[in-house]
Amino acid sequence: MTEHSVVIVGGGPTGLMLAGELALAGVDVAIVERRASQTLAGARAGGLHARTIEILDQRGIADRFLSEGQVVQVGQFAGVSLNISDFPIRHPHSLGLWQHHIERILAGWVGELPVTVYRGREVTAFTQDETGVSIETSDGQSLRAEYLVGCDGGRSLVRKAAGIEFPGWDPTTSALIAEAEMAEEPELGVRHDAAGIHGIGRVEYEIREGKVVYAESGPVRIMVTERQLGSANEPTLRDVSEALIAVYGTDYGVRNPTWISRFTDMTRQAAVYRERRVLLAGDAAHVHAPDGGQGLNTGVQDAMNLGWKLGQVIRRTSSDGLLDTYHAERHPVGARVLRTTMALVALRRTDERTTALRDTIAELLMGDESRKRFAAMLFGLDIHYDLGPGHPLLGRRMPDLDLATASGPLRVYRLLHDARPVLINFGERGGFDIAPWADRVQSIDASYDGAWELPVIGVVTAPTAVLIRPDGYVAWVGEGSHAGLEDVLTTWFGAPAAA
Ligand SMILES: Cc1cc2nc3c(=O)[nH]c(=O)nc-3n(C[C@H](O)[C@H](O)[C@H](O)COP(=O)(O)OP(=O)(O)OC[C@H]3O[C@@H](n4cnc5c(N)ncnc54)[C@H](O)[C@@H]3O)c2cc1C
């Protein structure tokens, strides 16, 4: 039996991000992945939203994605574009980048870290006891870990085997998606009809002056809403051809598919994200329609929330009660994503009453305040973990400020590259003594003269100090005193070391 501190089932975007986080925390972590390589059939997710770009920036890897993707203002609600170019953030946009590229880049990062990856095998069963989890894999091997994390997608074996309920709503609508060649030139772009939304685009595209410009030739990506909820059978090229003819009157000579699939608006969320030594993240914990492009983003952000907490529990700097805050913080975020996607699916309907509702909401979104609110919600920029009453920064994302320090200019996110918490003191130099946590928490004196501005909320009072968690959320705000700091340090980063 091979032992690791943590075994992650599934090396999709969520599992990869979590593995990277655990490796940075110094944890012996292994991924078990069914696929023999990172190659992904089909494109799936189309990109990264602003908060995900930020968390990748917090680890110093955002440039790897930015250099390959297309800067784009992609968000829409009720047909209204939600442009965020005026948001007070470093990258006020989304990034168009297909999921297989996102996974390749993430896997490259994980490959630079001490992570064991068992490829081409499945986890088939596990049992948990007081001290750990025993895991069986399809090649007859046994693994043992202190914790097991299911990042194994919507049909998660881990979720089912742990007996975690998955309540929610059955699908009401479905769409066929495919990547294929077309003998004839298709009508590129989006088409609406009584059945709903359909679209054909080339896999290769560029964004020029804010507009999608497709490559002149090459494979296409097809999405056709089905007139009736599709059956559970694997769809075929014939299904795609028939669906195209029903909408466009022709199938444009569709041929040589590399990927055919179906998505629905099934909407479900795990009742609990933790069952003793078993945790869930990403699609294993929540599934919903792709509207709004939030699935991958939410999963990667789940991983960012869980990684440092699990790392501290493994290293024994925190009790395993810290893991309960993972459910407490991420379950409400997931529930909100589910609600948003359900609303977006409802707004897709083409009947006259829904059209009237969509037009009404579109009118509401013309206002700057509502545009900002909805955009921040869709792009993960308004997440507020309930850390009690206090300064507006408490429980919210720390902005990536340009600081001045004794050793020169420094961006806040640079301080988070090693996934270690940091106390930034903006007051009198050397004003804080956190020696009992110095092995875990960085401390730095800095100054910042600009405005403190948060998306949606606007300008907030400048704090005299902030304590930032490894996931980039603010755990404590100093407003002229040290009140409460030691308690917060103990809560999040463990008891003070003995002098
Ligand atoms: C058409 C479509 C469009 C989408 N568009 C977007 C978008 O624009 N933006 C967005 O954010 N999201 C989008 N999504 C959602 C996104 O693809 C998923 O949310 C994302 O892939 C979830 O990542 P994950 O790592 O949690 O799960 P997955 O990507 O499903 O990865 C799970 C991994 O676990 C492995 N696995 C499963 N079971 C086992 C087992 N027993 N043992 C070992 N390995 C196992 C699988 O092989 C897989 O690699 C879209 C999805 C679809 C279908």
The ligand as an SDF file (V2000), in Angstrom:
LIG
                    3D

 53 58  0  0  0  0  0  0  0  0999 V2000
  -20.3660   22.7770  -23.1120 C   0  0  0  0  0  0  0  0  0  0  0  0
  -19.7570   23.2350  -21.8520 C   0  0  0  0  0  0  0  0  0  0  0  0
  -19.3470   24.5340  -21.7630 C   0  0  0  0  0  0  0  0  0  0  0  0
  -18.7810   24.9880  -20.5860 C   0  0  0  0  0  0  0  0  0  0  0  0
  -18.3750   26.2980  -20.5170 N   0  0  0  0  0  0  0  0  0  0  0  0
  -17.8110   26.7450  -19.3920 C   0  0  0  0  0  0  0  0  0  0  0  0
  -17.2620   28.0640  -19.3330 C   0  0  0  0  0  0  0  0  0  0  0  0
  -17.2840   28.8160  -20.3170 O   0  0  0  0  0  0  0  0  0  0  0  0
  -16.7030   28.4770  -18.1690 N   0  0  0  0  0  0  0  0  0  0  0  0
  -16.6140   27.6480  -17.0750 C   0  0  0  0  0  0  0  0  0  0  0  0
  -16.0990   28.0960  -16.0300 O   0  0  0  0  0  0  0  0  0  0  0  0
  -17.0850   26.3820  -17.1150 N   0  0  0  0  0  0  0  0  0  0  0  0
  -17.6710   25.9030  -18.2470 C   0  0  0  0  0  0  0  0  0  0  0  0
  -18.0800   24.6100  -18.3190 N   0  0  0  0  0  0  0  0  0  0  0  0
  -17.9580   23.7560  -17.1390 C   0  0  0  0  0  0  0  0  0  0  0  0
  -16.5630   23.1620  -16.9760 C   0  0  0  0  0  0  0  0  0  0  0  0
  -16.2130   22.3930  -18.0920 O   0  0  0  0  0  0  0  0  0  0  0  0
  -16.5460   22.3160  -15.7050 C   0  0  0  0  0  0  0  0  0  0  0  0
  -17.1490   23.0410  -14.6590 O   0  0  0  0  0  0  0  0  0  0  0  0
  -15.1180   21.9520  -15.2940 C   0  0  0  0  0  0  0  0  0  0  0  0
  -14.5220   21.0520  -16.2010 O   0  0  0  0  0  0  0  0  0  0  0  0
  -15.1150   21.3040  -13.9060 C   0  0  0  0  0  0  0  0  0  0  0  0
  -13.8140   20.9310  -13.5650 O   0  0  0  0  0  0  0  0  0  0  0  0
  -13.5740   19.7590  -12.5270 P   0  0  0  0  0  0  0  0  0  0  0  0
  -12.0960   19.6060  -12.4600 O   0  0  0  0  0  0  0  0  0  0  0  0
  -14.3300   20.0380  -11.2800 O   0  0  0  0  0  0  0  0  0  0  0  0
  -14.2460   18.4880  -13.1770 O   0  0  0  0  0  0  0  0  0  0  0  0
  -13.9040   17.7610  -14.5620 P   0  0  0  0  0  0  0  0  0  0  0  0
  -13.3570   18.7250  -15.5440 O   0  0  0  0  0  0  0  0  0  0  0  0
  -15.1040   16.9710  -14.9300 O   0  0  0  0  0  0  0  0  0  0  0  0
  -12.7170   16.7860  -14.1930 O   0  0  0  0  0  0  0  0  0  0  0  0
  -12.9310   15.5900  -13.4870 C   0  0  0  0  0  0  0  0  0  0  0  0
  -11.7550   14.6830  -13.7430 C   0  0  0  0  0  0  0  0  0  0  0  0
  -11.8900   13.5100  -12.9430 O   0  0  0  0  0  0  0  0  0  0  0  0
  -11.5570   12.3750  -13.7150 C   0  0  0  0  0  0  0  0  0  0  0  0
  -12.2790   11.2560  -13.0760 N   0  0  0  0  0  0  0  0  0  0  0  0
  -13.6110   11.0830  -12.9520 C   0  0  0  0  0  0  0  0  0  0  0  0
  -13.8900    9.9910  -12.2220 N   0  0  0  0  0  0  0  0  0  0  0  0
  -12.7090    9.4460  -11.8700 C   0  0  0  0  0  0  0  0  0  0  0  0
  -12.3370    8.3040  -11.1000 C   0  0  0  0  0  0  0  0  0  0  0  0
  -13.2420    7.4960  -10.5220 N   0  0  0  0  0  0  0  0  0  0  0  0
  -11.0120    8.0320  -10.9380 N   0  0  0  0  0  0  0  0  0  0  0  0
  -10.0680    8.8400  -11.5060 C   0  0  0  0  0  0  0  0  0  0  0  0
  -10.3680    9.9310  -12.2390 N   0  0  0  0  0  0  0  0  0  0  0  0
  -11.6700   10.2390  -12.4120 C   0  0  0  0  0  0  0  0  0  0  0  0
  -12.0050   12.7120  -15.1180 C   0  0  0  0  0  0  0  0  0  0  0  0
  -11.3090   11.9560  -16.0880 O   0  0  0  0  0  0  0  0  0  0  0  0
  -11.6840   14.2030  -15.1820 C   0  0  0  0  0  0  0  0  0  0  0  0
  -10.3740   14.4510  -15.6810 O   0  0  0  0  0  0  0  0  0  0  0  0
  -18.6420   24.1120  -19.4810 C   0  0  0  0  0  0  0  0  0  0  0  0
  -19.0240   22.7890  -19.5800 C   0  0  0  0  0  0  0  0  0  0  0  0
  -19.5860   22.3420  -20.7540 C   0  0  0  0  0  0  0  0  0  0  0  0
  -20.0020   20.9040  -20.8650 C   0  0  0  0  0  0  0  0  0  0  0  0
  1  2  1  0
  2  3  1  0
  2 52  2  0
  3  4  2  0
  4  5  1  0
  4 50  1  0
  5  6  2  0
  6  7  1  0
  6 13  1  0
  7  8  2  0
  7  9  1  0
  9 10  1  0
 10 11  2  0
 10 12  1  0
 12 13  2  0
 13 14  1  0
 14 15  1  0
 14 50  1  0
 15 16  1  0
 16 17  1  0
 16 18  1  0
 18 19  1  0
 18 20  1  0
 20 21  1  0
 20 22  1  0
 22 23  1  0
 23 24  1  0
 24 25  2  0
 24 26  1  0
 24 27  1  0
 27 28  1  0
 28 29  2  0
 28 30  1  0
 28 31  1  0
 31 32  1  0
 32 33  1  0
 33 34  1  0
 33 48  1  0
 34 35  1  0
 35 36  1  0
 35 46  1  0
 36 37  1  0
 36 45  1  0
 37 38  2  0
 38 39  1  0
 39 40  1  0
 39 45  2  0
 40 41  1  0
 40 42  2  0
 42 43  1  0
 43 44  2  0
 44 45  1  0
 46 47  1  0
 46 48  1  0
 48 49  1  0
 50 51  2  0
 51 52  1  0
 52 53  1  0
M  END
$$$$
